[in-house]
Amino acid sequence: MFEAVEDLVGEHADLEKKLADPSVHADQANARRLGKRYAELTPIIGAYHSWKRTGDDIATARELAAEDPDFAAEVKELEQRRDELTERLRLLLVPRDPSDDKDVILEIKAGAGGDESALFAGDLLRMYLRYAERTGWKTEILDSTESELGGYKDVQVAVKTKGGGGATEPGNGVWARMKYEGGVHRVQRVPATESQGRIHTSAAGVLVTPEAEEIDVEINPNDLRIDVYRSSGPGGQSVNTTDSAVRITHLPTGVVASCQNEKSQLQNKEQALRILRSRLLAAAQEEAESKAADARRSQVRTVDRSEKIRTYNFPENRISDHRVGFKAYNLDQVLDGELDAVIQACVDADSAAKLAAAQ
């Protein structure tokens, strides 16, 4: 069992030697790539060595138990420990999403339901901001379009680890958790604008993309069309008086990103480029994976109530994730950022599917 890990042990040792060589660090991009792979393998190798040592300890304890029955209890404890390490190692060997340690850009769009949908988009934004705060992540609103009643027609948020990424085990990065949020979120409640007390159903779409680093996506400046225009909406004195808003179009693909939140044109351009890079990276990954016939997990296609992945039922204080059959009656707590149980249900279902496919 786990014979293939021996190859990883050799690769890990080879990487350790290379990273100890000062000349390797002359090429920062290569050193970063080697360091990332080393960090991915380290928990696997550690668990494997513990698994092997426990196997040796069990053999020794059984020999001692044959002579002295007092060692029988120790054998049982070691066998339980071995089973735990076996399961841990199996999980660590599940094929890993290469983007799991990346930061993300989260976009929330109001959909069917008009003003109520925009208010719900605002509720989702608050939920994610609180979840990030609880998790110890940093957030930054990159661009937003507010509705008249205080919700959001559209909002884009950067979510990142305080250390700037680099999770060493599956399940600890921003993308590793937040990628399951992509899709149509449906809400059932009595809107603030409803005078008859009737329950309405509306929806908002969430799109999550791993944030691209400059080394992930190469953008030729000649492929960009940059348009500037006057900002609109609430803001300071510079709003509606200067052409500070920026829209960038990537001509080869038609991908567009815009930003108007910052006061200066330069800052808006930098933010729009960040959004553009992440969208181009997501598009490239989708194209590559579709060619391999392993389509990326579906996110928002159209913000239509029929394509829901999750329902937030206010009258029953219930949240339901329709992909994995998760249901809980603590909607108020979830909307306050207690999302871990909901996301973990998706993580567990995804891991189980990958384990089954690998066997």
C-alpha positions as CSV (number, residue, x, y, z in Angstrom):
1,M,0.0,0.0,0.0
2,F,1.2,3.5,-0.9
3,E,4.1,2.1,-2.9
4,A,3.9,5.1,-5.2
5,V,4.8,7.4,-2.3
6,E,8.4,6.2,-2.5
7,D,8.7,8.1,-5.8
8,L,7.5,11.2,-4.0
9,V,10.0,10.6,-1.2
10,G,12.8,10.7,-3.8
11,E,11.4,13.8,-5.5
12,H,11.1,15.5,-2.1
13,A,14.8,14.7,-1.2
14,D,15.9,16.0,-4.7
15,L,14.0,19.2,-4.2
16,E,15.5,19.7,-0.8
17,K,19.0,19.5,-2.3
18,K,18.2,21.9,-5.1
19,L,16.7,24.5,-2.8
20,A,19.8,24.3,-0.6
21,D,21.9,25.3,-3.6
22,P,22.3,29.1,-3.7
23,S,22.6,29.1,-7.5
24,V,19.1,27.9,-7.9
25,H,17.8,31.1,-6.2
26,A,19.3,33.2,-9.0
27,D,16.2,32.3,-11.0
28,Q,13.5,33.5,-8.7
29,A,10.6,32.1,-10.8
30,N,12.2,28.6,-10.8
31,A,13.0,28.8,-7.1
32,R,9.4,29.8,-6.4
33,R,8.1,26.8,-8.5
34,L,10.5,24.4,-6.7
35,G,9.6,25.8,-3.3
36,K,5.9,25.4,-4.0
37,R,6.2,21.8,-5.0
38,Y,8.4,21.1,-2.0
39,A,5.7,22.6,0.3
40,E,3.1,20.5,-1.4
41,L,5.0,17.3,-0.8
42,T,6.2,18.0,2.7
43,P,3.0,17.0,4.6
44,I,2.6,13.9,2.4
45,I,6.2,12.7,3.2
46,G,5.8,13.5,6.9
47,A,2.5,11.5,7.1
48,Y,4.1,8.6,5.1
49,H,7.1,8.4,7.5
50,S,4.8,8.4,10.5
51,W,2.7,5.7,8.8
52,K,5.8,3.5,8.2
53,R,7.1,4.0,11.7
54,T,3.8,3.0,13.2
55,G,3.8,-0.1,11.1
56,D,7.2,-1.1,12.5
57,D,6.1,-0.2,16.0
58,I,3.0,-2.5,15.6
59,A,5.3,-5.4,14.5
60,T,7.5,-4.9,17.6
61,A,4.6,-4.6,20.0
62,R,3.0,-7.8,18.7
63,E,6.3,-9.7,19.3
64,L,6.4,-8.3,22.8
65,A,2.7,-9.1,23.4
66,A,3.3,-12.8,22.4
67,E,5.6,-12.9,25.5
68,D,3.8,-10.5,27.8
69,P,0.0,-10.0,27.4
70,D,0.4,-6.5,29.0
71,F,1.6,-5.2,25.6
72,A,-1.8,-6.2,23.9
73,A,-3.3,-2.9,24.8
74,E,-0.4,-1.0,23.2
75,V,-0.9,-3.1,20.0
76,K,-4.5,-2.0,19.8
77,E,-3.6,1.7,20.3
78,L,-1.0,1.5,17.6
79,E,-3.4,-0.1,15.2
80,Q,-5.9,2.6,15.7
81,R,-3.1,5.2,15.1
82,R,-2.1,3.4,12.0
83,D,-5.7,3.5,10.7
84,E,-5.9,7.2,11.3
85,L,-2.6,7.8,9.5
86,T,-3.8,5.6,6.6
87,E,-6.9,7.8,6.1
88,R,-4.8,11.0,6.5
89,L,-2.4,9.8,3.8
90,R,-5.1,8.8,1.5
91,L,-6.6,12.3,1.8
92,L,-3.3,13.9,1.2
93,L,-2.8,11.9,-2.0
94,V,-6.1,13.0,-3.5
95,P,-5.3,14.9,-6.7
96,R,-5.0,18.5,-5.7
97,D,-6.3,21.5,-7.5
98,P,-3.1,23.5,-8.5
99,S,-4.9,26.7,-7.7
100,D,-5.7,25.7,-4.1
101,D,-3.2,28.0,-2.5
102,K,-4.1,31.0,-4.6
103,D,-6.0,34.1,-3.4
104,V,-9.3,34.8,-5.1
105,I,-11.4,37.5,-6.7
106,L,-15.0,37.1,-5.7
107,E,-17.8,38.8,-7.7
108,I,-21.4,39.0,-6.6
109,K,-24.1,40.0,-9.1
110,A,-27.7,40.8,-8.5
111,G,-30.0,38.7,-10.7
112,A,-33.7,37.9,-10.8
113,G,-35.7,39.9,-8.2
114,G,-34.8,43.5,-8.9
115,D,-34.1,45.6,-5.8
116,E,-34.6,42.6,-3.5
117,S,-31.9,40.7,-5.4
118,A,-29.5,43.7,-4.9
119,L,-30.2,43.7,-1.2
120,F,-29.5,40.0,-1.1
121,A,-26.3,40.5,-2.9
122,G,-25.4,42.9,-0.1
123,D,-26.2,40.3,2.4
124,L,-24.0,37.8,0.6
125,L,-21.1,40.3,0.6
126,R,-21.4,40.9,4.3
127,M,-21.5,37.1,4.9
128,Y,-18.3,36.6,2.9
129,L,-16.6,39.6,4.6
130,R,-17.4,38.2,8.0
131,Y,-16.3,34.7,7.0
132,A,-13.0,36.1,5.8
133,E,-12.6,38.0,9.1
134,R,-13.3,34.8,11.1
135,T,-10.9,32.8,9.0
136,G,-8.1,35.4,9.3
137,W,-8.1,36.4,5.6
138,K,-7.8,40.0,4.2
139,T,-10.5,41.5,2.0
140,E,-10.4,44.5,-0.4
141,I,-13.4,45.7,-2.4
142,L,-12.1,46.4,-5.9
143,D,-15.2,47.7,-7.6
144,S,-18.9,48.0,-6.8
145,T,-22.1,49.4,-8.1
146,E,-24.6,50.1,-5.4
147,S,-28.4,50.0,-5.7
148,E,-30.8,52.8,-4.7
149,L,-31.9,50.9,-1.6
150,G,-28.4,50.2,-0.3
151,G,-27.7,46.8,-1.9
152,Y,-25.3,46.0,-4.7
153,K,-26.0,45.5,-8.4
154,D,-22.4,44.2,-8.7
155,V,-19.4,44.0,-6.4
156,Q,-15.9,42.6,-6.7
157,V,-13.8,41.7,-3.7
158,A,-10.2,40.4,-3.5
159,V,-9.8,37.8,-0.7
160,K,-6.4,36.8,0.4
161,T,-4.5,35.1,3.2
162,K,-2.6,37.5,5.5
163,G,0.6,35.8,4.4
164,G,-0.2,36.2,0.8
165,G,-1.2,32.6,0.0
166,G,0.9,29.5,0.1
167,A,-1.2,26.9,1.9
168,T,0.9,23.7,2.4
169,E,-2.0,21.3,2.7
170,P,-5.2,20.8,0.7
171,G,-8.1,22.7,2.2
172,N,-6.2,25.5,3.8
173,G,-6.0,28.1,1.0
174,V,-8.6,30.7,0.0
175,W,-9.4,29.1,-3.4
176,A,-9.5,25.7,-1.8
177,R,-12.5,26.8,0.3
178,M,-14.1,29.6,-1.7
179,K,-14.3,27.8,-5.1
180,Y,-17.4,26.0,-3.9
181,E,-19.3,29.3,-3.5
182,G,-19.5,29.9,-7.3
183,G,-23.0,29.6,-8.6
184,V,-26.6,30.9,-8.2
185,H,-27.7,31.6,-4.6
186,R,-31.5,31.8,-4.1
187,V,-33.2,33.6,-1.3
188,Q,-36.8,33.2,0.0
189,R,-38.1,35.9,2.3
190,V,-40.5,38.8,2.7
191,P,-38.7,41.8,1.0
192,A,-38.4,45.1,2.7
193,T,-40.3,46.5,-0.2
194,E,-43.2,44.1,0.2
195,S,-46.2,45.6,2.0
196,Q,-48.5,42.6,1.9
197,G,-46.1,40.3,3.8
198,R,-45.7,37.8,0.9
199,I,-42.6,35.7,0.6
200,H,-40.7,36.4,-2.6
201,T,-37.9,34.4,-4.3
202,S,-35.0,36.1,-5.9
203,A,-31.4,35.2,-6.8
204,A,-27.9,36.5,-6.9
205,G,-24.9,35.1,-8.7
206,V,-21.5,34.5,-7.2
207,L,-18.4,34.0,-9.4
208,V,-15.1,33.0,-7.8
209,T,-11.8,33.1,-9.7
210,P,-8.3,32.4,-8.5
211,E,-6.3,35.7,-8.5
212,A,-3.6,35.5,-11.1
213,E,0.0,36.6,-10.5
214,E,1.9,38.3,-13.2
215,I,3.9,35.1,-13.8
216,D,0.6,33.2,-14.4
217,V,-0.8,35.3,-17.2
218,E,1.4,37.2,-19.7
219,I,-0.5,40.2,-21.1
220,N,0.9,42.0,-24.1
221,P,0.2,45.8,-23.6
222,N,-0.5,46.0,-27.4
223,D,-3.4,43.6,-26.9
224,L,-5.2,46.0,-24.5
225,R,-7.6,48.8,-25.3
226,I,-7.9,51.2,-22.3
227,D,-10.8,53.5,-22.1
228,V,-11.3,56.2,-19.5
229,Y,-14.6,57.8,-18.5
230,R,-16.2,59.7,-15.6
231,S,-17.1,57.8,-12.5
232,S,-20.8,57.5,-11.5
233,G,-22.5,56.9,-8.2
234,P,-21.6,58.1,-4.6
235,G,-18.2,59.4,-3.9
236,G,-16.0,62.4,-3.1
237,Q,-15.4,65.6,-5.0
238,S,-13.5,63.9,-7.8
239,V,-16.6,61.8,-8.8
240,N,-18.3,63.1,-12.0
241,T,-15.6,65.8,-12.5
242,T,-12.6,63.8,-13.8
243,D,-12.1,60.9,-16.2
244,S,-10.7,58.6,-13.5
245,A,-12.7,55.4,-14.2
246,V,-10.9,52.8,-16.4
247,R,-12.2,50.1,-18.6
248,I,-9.7,47.6,-20.1
249,T,-10.5,45.3,-23.0
250,H,-8.3,42.3,-23.9
251,L,-8.7,42.4,-27.6
252,P,-7.7,38.8,-28.5
253,T,-10.3,37.3,-26.1
254,G,-12.8,40.2,-25.7
255,V,-12.5,39.9,-21.9
256,V,-13.4,43.2,-20.2
257,A,-12.6,44.5,-16.7
258,S,-13.3,47.9,-15.3
259,C,-12.9,49.9,-12.0
260,Q,-14.1,53.3,-10.8
261,N,-13.8,53.0,-7.0
262,E,-10.4,54.8,-6.7
263,K,-9.9,58.5,-7.0
264,S,-7.0,58.3,-9.4
265,Q,-6.9,56.9,-12.9
266,L,-3.7,55.0,-12.2
267,Q,-5.1,53.2,-9.2
268,N,-8.3,52.3,-11.1
269,K,-6.1,50.9,-14.0
270,E,-4.1,48.8,-11.5
271,Q,-7.2,47.3,-10.0
272,A,-8.8,46.7,-13.4
273,L,-5.6,44.8,-14.5
274,R,-5.8,42.6,-11.4
275,I,-9.4,41.7,-12.3
276,L,-8.5,41.1,-16.0
277,R,-5.6,38.8,-15.1
278,S,-7.7,36.6,-12.9
279,R,-10.4,36.4,-15.5
280,L,-7.9,35.5,-18.2
281,L,-6.4,32.8,-15.9
282,A,-9.8,31.4,-15.2
283,A,-10.6,31.4,-19.0
284,A,-7.3,29.6,-19.8
285,Q,-7.9,27.0,-17.1
286,E,-11.4,26.4,-18.3
287,E,-10.2,25.9,-21.9
288,A,-7.4,23.6,-20.9
289,E,-9.6,21.4,-18.7
290,S,-12.4,21.2,-21.2
291,K,-9.9,19.9,-23.8
292,A,-9.0,17.2,-21.2
293,A,-12.8,16.5,-20.9
294,D,-12.7,17.3,-17.2
295,A,-14.9,20.4,-17.0
296,R,-14.4,22.9,-14.3
297,R,-17.1,23.0,-11.6
298,S,-19.9,25.0,-13.0
299,Q,-20.4,28.4,-11.6
300,V,-22.7,31.2,-12.8
301,R,-24.0,30.9,-16.4
302,T,-27.1,33.0,-16.1
303,V,-28.4,34.4,-12.8
304,D,-31.6,32.4,-13.0
305,R,-33.4,30.9,-10.0
306,S,-33.6,27.5,-11.7
307,E,-29.8,27.1,-11.7
308,K,-29.5,27.5,-7.9
309,I,-26.8,25.8,-5.9
310,R,-28.0,27.0,-2.5
311,T,-31.2,28.3,-1.0
312,Y,-31.5,30.8,2.0
313,N,-34.9,30.4,3.5
314,F,-35.6,33.2,6.0
315,P,-39.0,32.1,7.3
316,E,-37.6,28.7,8.3
317,N,-34.1,30.0,9.2
318,R,-32.8,27.3,6.9
319,I,-29.9,27.0,4.5
320,S,-29.7,24.2,1.9
321,D,-26.9,23.3,-0.4
322,H,-28.5,21.4,-3.3
323,R,-25.3,19.9,-4.6
324,V,-24.4,17.8,-1.6
325,G,-27.8,17.6,0.3
326,F,-26.5,19.8,3.2
327,K,-29.3,21.4,5.3
328,A,-29.1,23.4,8.5
329,Y,-31.4,25.6,10.5
330,N,-28.9,28.3,11.5
331,L,-29.3,30.7,8.6
332,D,-28.8,33.7,10.8
333,Q,-25.4,32.4,12.0
334,V,-24.3,31.5,8.5
335,L,-25.2,35.0,7.2
336,D,-23.0,36.3,10.1
337,G,-20.0,34.5,8.6
338,E,-20.3,31.0,10.1
339,L,-19.9,29.3,6.8
340,D,-17.4,26.5,7.7
341,A,-19.9,23.7,8.0
342,V,-21.6,24.5,4.7
343,I,-18.2,24.7,2.8
344,Q,-16.8,21.6,4.6
345,A,-19.8,19.6,3.3
346,C,-18.7,20.5,-0.2
347,V,-15.1,19.8,0.5
348,D,-15.9,16.4,1.9
349,A,-18.1,15.5,-1.1
350,D,-15.5,16.6,-3.5
351,S,-12.7,14.7,-1.8
352,A,-14.9,11.5,-1.6
353,A,-15.6,11.8,-5.4
354,K,-11.9,12.2,-6.1
355,L,-10.9,9.3,-3.9
356,A,-13.5,7.1,-5.6
357,A,-12.2,8.1,-9.0
358,A,-8.6,7.4,-8.0
359,Q,-9.4,3.8,-6.8
